[in-house]
Amino acid sequence: MDLRDKNVVLTGAAGGIGRLLAASLAGQGANMALVDANEDALKEVAAGIKHSKVIAGDLSSAEGCLAVADAAKKALGKVDVLINLAGLMSFRCFEEEDLEVMERIIGVNLLGAMRLTRHLLPGMLERNQGRIINVGSVFGSIGFAYFTAYSASKFGLRGFSEALRRELHDTPIKVMYLAPRAVKTPLNTGRIMRMGAATKMNMDTPELVVEKILQAINNDRKEVYIGFPESLFVQINQRFPRLVDKALAAQNRIARAFAKEKGN
């Protein structure tokens, strides 16, 4: 897809991946509506990007998603591309998980993406043009211990993307699902980084992930998994999940100590 002069809504635009992706999309000529809950950080991102509008909003509620969608349509006139990047994470033993945190993760990562898509898809169908791009995670294909709520939300996002893609098969609207492995951003807290070092977890830079996302958009890819051997493990987990259970057992024992730590 040629992004020149396309109107793009990008959620999570103030995050580690989002701010780099926003700049890269603008560099390809896109007009941007940048969405994030952190208004101050969002304004910093927008300050360096021409043809961008700032929309501060909470995607964890139905009301917040409707407000963001209305603001995006008002700011851009029409929406050609929706990139659902916003996400929250929790690294915690599930028996200790905060219920409000769990609901907020599902609210932003899954329902936020579904709600925004529901609000913006009718306009795309009327114009016979549009792209829905959902940024998930390898954790949405391989359930990782101590990331239970996060994995569940990304499993749901992957299922939503697949179902909607099939539903829209006979229309010009395309649905993409992009799944990075772990990324070196502030979303991964100190405990996660220490656990990653102890378990030798592979992590990519935000720059690499943004490059892969842009390649997928430009080439109209339907589904992309970023990172090897994780992309291979996704296929193995689909066919032989019990093998993956065994392969991850030792790593999970190490990770538990970090998951039980207090604080970030």
Secondary structure, DSSP 4 states (H G I P E B T S, - for coil): ---TT-EEEEESTTSHHHHHHHHHHHHTT-EEEEEES-HHHHHHHHHT-TTEEEEE--TTSHHHHHHHHHHHHHHHSS-SEEEE-------S-GGG--HHHHHHHHIIIIIIHHHHHHHHHHHHHHHT--EEEEE--GGGTSPPTT-HHHHHHHHHHHHHHHHHHHHTTTSS-EEEEEEE--B-STTS-HHHHHHHHHHT---B-HHHHHHHHHHHHHTT-SEEEESTTHHHHHHHHHH-HHHHHHHHHHHHHHHHHHHTSS--
